[in-house]
Structures are given as C-alpha cells and as structure tokens.
Amino acid sequence: MQITYSWIDSPLLIDLIGGDLWNLLKTTAEDESILGIGRDTDESAGASYLKSLKHTLEHDGHLLIGTVKGKIVLTCLLRQQSFQTMRHMADLQKGTIDRAYRGKGLLKDALRHIVERSEQIGVQRLTLDVREGSAAHRLWSHWGFETFGVLRDYSRYEGYSYPGHFMHQSVSDLDKRLRIGRKNIPQYSV
C-alpha cells in the first residue's frame, strides 16, 4: 500500500477537499463519537467543522493528510500556539484514520511527519485532549502521551457525561519512541 503524506497550510485548499475531510471525520465518529461530533450529525456540523478548520489554517494551523490513490485516509491537525511565549507548543486535533486502513502502521508514519513538521516550526511539546477510556485515549497513551489533567465533565453525548484527559509529550521523546519502537522512555519537562 502506497500512502502519500502532505501538509496543508492554506485554507483555500479546504474548498477542494472539504467534503472528503468531513466524510472521513463523520465516518470515524460512527465508530466512536469524536469530541464535538456525534454519530447522528448533520451537514450544518460539517459546515461548522470546515469553517473552523479554515480559521485554524489561517492562524498557525497545519493539516496533515494521508492519501491512497487520491483518497484521503488519514488526517491530523497540528495547531501551534499563537502567543509568543507559548510558540513551543502545538495541539494535535481531530486525528482520524479510515477504518479500512487502521492497524497498518499509518499512525506511526503520521507521527514521524508530525515530529518533522514540529521541529521545522519550532514546536517542542505536543498536547491533545481525548475522552477517557476511548480508543483514542488508549492509542495516545500507547505512544507515550501522559495525562496532565482530567476534566470530569469533558463531553456530553447521548445523555452521559464523560471525563476527558489532557495529555502531553515532548517532540524529542516522541521522536525517540518512534526510532526505537517502544514506549518505555522517561518523560522530561521542557
């Protein structure tokens, strides 16, 4: 399987691929709800997502996409902090992989691209937030992201309130993990 990774930094391209991005995100939400997107979402939610994505790309955002034969099968948004004293940090948002391509090593490859881009733009620490106990929570924990805070009423879905974990990892530690393929690397504060 040949996958091509690309970075999108311009909101103008979203007009061309927005439908594909939304469909991937919506399909992923069918497996397990994603923060802000439920299983029974409508097109107005898609329009809001694409509008927000364009805004982020206009202001310190970088969207990684992975394609196979022109089909978008992976996305992850890297949003660098805009304040001068916080430019060393970026948040990972809305990471998705098409269910037909899960378990095939795409995430590891995507993380390598995220490390490279982070180093290029001066990011030294990555943050993210996930719903407790979700597949995403287990996956990010596997790759060495550690919880630095828990919000008990993080998301509400189908009448339930779910806790959320706010997680972090240094780019250098993630790079080491990717190079040696294991997660037993100590965390250091930057």
C-alpha positions as CSV (number, residue, x, y, z in Angstrom):
1,M,0.0,0.0,0.0
2,Q,1.5,3.3,-1.1
3,I,0.4,6.3,1.1
4,T,1.3,9.8,0.3
5,Y,1.5,12.3,3.2
6,S,1.0,16.1,2.6
7,W,0.8,19.2,4.7
8,I,-1.9,21.7,4.0
9,D,-1.3,25.2,5.4
10,S,-3.7,27.2,3.2
11,P,-7.4,27.4,3.9
12,L,-8.0,27.8,0.2
13,L,-7.4,24.1,-0.4
14,I,-10.2,23.2,2.1
15,D,-12.8,24.2,-0.6
16,L,-11.4,21.5,-2.8
17,I,-11.1,18.7,-0.3
18,G,-13.5,19.7,2.5
19,G,-16.2,17.2,1.5
20,D,-13.7,14.3,1.7
21,L,-12.3,15.6,5.1
22,W,-15.8,15.8,6.5
23,N,-16.8,12.4,5.3
24,L,-13.7,10.8,6.9
25,L,-14.4,12.6,10.2
26,K,-18.1,11.7,10.1
27,T,-17.4,8.0,9.3
28,T,-14.9,7.9,12.2
29,A,-17.5,9.3,14.5
30,E,-19.8,6.5,13.6
31,D,-17.3,4.1,15.2
32,E,-17.0,6.1,18.4
33,S,-18.1,9.6,18.9
34,I,-15.4,12.3,18.5
35,L,-15.4,15.4,20.6
36,G,-17.9,17.8,19.1
37,I,-19.2,15.2,16.6
38,G,-21.8,12.5,17.3
39,R,-23.0,9.6,15.3
40,D,-26.1,11.4,14.2
41,T,-24.5,14.5,12.8
42,D,-25.9,16.7,10.0
43,E,-24.4,18.8,7.3
44,S,-24.5,22.0,9.4
45,A,-22.0,20.3,11.7
46,G,-19.8,19.7,8.6
47,A,-20.0,23.3,7.5
48,S,-19.0,24.4,11.1
49,Y,-16.1,22.0,11.1
50,L,-14.8,23.2,7.8
51,K,-15.2,26.8,8.8
52,S,-13.3,26.2,12.0
53,L,-10.6,24.3,10.0
54,K,-10.1,27.2,7.6
55,H,-9.8,29.6,10.5
56,T,-7.2,27.4,12.2
57,L,-5.2,27.1,8.9
58,E,-5.3,30.9,8.6
59,H,-3.8,31.1,12.2
60,D,-0.9,28.8,12.9
61,G,-2.6,25.5,11.8
62,H,-1.1,22.7,9.7
63,L,-3.2,19.8,8.5
64,L,-1.5,16.5,7.7
65,I,-3.4,14.3,5.2
66,G,-2.6,10.9,4.1
67,T,-3.9,9.7,0.7
68,V,-4.1,6.3,-1.0
69,K,-4.8,6.6,-4.8
70,G,-6.1,10.1,-4.2
71,K,-8.5,9.1,-1.4
72,I,-7.9,10.8,2.0
73,V,-7.5,8.1,4.6
74,L,-5.8,10.0,7.4
75,T,-5.9,13.5,8.9
76,C,-4.4,15.2,11.9
77,L,-4.4,18.9,12.7
78,L,-1.4,20.4,14.3
79,R,-2.3,23.8,15.8
80,Q,0.7,25.8,17.1
81,Q,0.0,28.2,20.0
82,S,-0.1,31.8,18.7
83,F,1.2,33.6,21.8
84,Q,4.9,34.4,21.7
85,T,5.7,32.7,25.0
86,M,3.8,29.5,24.0
87,R,5.0,29.0,20.4
88,H,7.0,26.0,21.6
89,M,3.7,24.1,22.0
90,A,1.2,22.7,19.5
91,D,-2.1,20.9,20.0
92,L,-3.0,17.7,18.0
93,Q,-6.6,17.8,17.0
94,K,-9.1,15.6,15.1
95,G,-6.7,12.8,14.2
96,T,-8.6,10.2,12.1
97,I,-7.8,7.1,10.1
98,D,-10.2,5.5,7.7
99,R,-11.3,2.2,9.3
100,A,-10.1,0.2,6.3
101,Y,-6.6,1.4,6.9
102,R,-6.3,1.1,10.7
103,G,-3.7,-1.3,12.1
104,K,-1.4,-0.9,9.0
105,G,1.2,1.4,10.5
106,L,-0.2,4.7,9.2
107,L,-0.2,6.3,12.6
108,K,3.4,5.7,13.2
109,D,4.3,7.2,9.8
110,A,2.0,10.1,10.5
111,L,3.7,10.7,13.9
112,R,7.0,10.8,12.1
113,H,5.7,13.5,9.8
114,I,4.3,15.4,12.8
115,V,7.7,15.2,14.6
116,E,9.4,16.6,11.4
117,R,7.0,19.4,11.0
118,S,7.1,20.3,14.7
119,E,10.9,20.5,14.5
120,Q,10.6,22.7,11.4
121,I,8.3,25.2,13.0
122,G,10.0,25.2,16.5
123,V,7.4,23.2,18.4
124,Q,8.9,21.2,21.3
125,R,5.8,20.0,23.1
126,L,2.6,18.4,21.8
127,T,-0.7,18.4,23.7
128,L,-4.0,16.8,23.0
129,D,-7.3,16.0,24.7
130,V,-9.3,12.8,24.5
131,R,-12.3,11.2,26.1
132,E,-11.4,8.9,28.9
133,G,-11.3,5.2,28.0
134,S,-11.8,5.8,24.3
135,A,-9.8,4.1,21.6
136,A,-8.0,7.4,21.0
137,H,-7.1,7.6,24.7
138,R,-5.6,4.1,24.7
139,L,-3.8,4.8,21.4
140,W,-2.2,8.1,22.5
141,S,-1.2,6.6,25.8
142,H,0.5,3.7,23.9
143,W,2.6,6.3,22.1
144,G,3.8,7.9,25.3
145,F,1.4,10.8,25.8
146,E,0.8,11.3,29.5
147,T,-2.2,12.9,31.3
148,F,-1.5,16.2,33.0
149,G,-5.1,16.9,33.9
150,V,-8.6,15.4,33.9
151,L,-11.9,17.3,33.4
152,R,-14.7,15.3,34.8
153,D,-17.5,16.9,32.6
154,Y,-15.5,17.0,29.4
155,S,-18.1,15.9,26.9
156,R,-21.7,15.0,26.9
157,Y,-23.2,12.5,24.5
158,E,-26.4,10.6,24.4
159,G,-27.3,11.7,27.9
160,Y,-24.0,10.8,29.5
161,S,-21.1,13.0,30.7
162,Y,-17.6,11.7,30.0
163,P,-14.3,12.7,31.6
164,G,-11.5,13.9,29.4
165,H,-7.8,13.6,29.6
166,F,-5.5,16.5,28.7
167,M,-2.2,14.9,27.6
168,H,1.3,15.9,26.5
169,Q,4.6,14.7,25.3
170,S,7.8,16.4,24.2
171,V,8.6,16.2,20.5
172,S,12.0,14.8,21.3
173,D,10.6,11.9,23.4
174,L,8.1,11.1,20.7
175,D,10.9,11.1,18.2
176,K,12.9,8.7,20.4
177,R,9.9,6.4,20.7
178,L,9.3,6.3,17.0
179,R,13.0,5.5,16.4
180,I,13.2,2.6,18.8
181,G,9.6,1.4,18.6
182,R,8.8,1.2,22.3
183,K,7.1,3.4,24.9
184,N,9.3,2.9,27.9
185,I,11.1,6.2,27.6
186,P,11.0,8.5,30.6
187,Q,9.2,11.8,30.2
188,Y,11.2,15.0,30.8
189,S,9.8,18.5,31.2
190,V,10.9,21.1,28.6
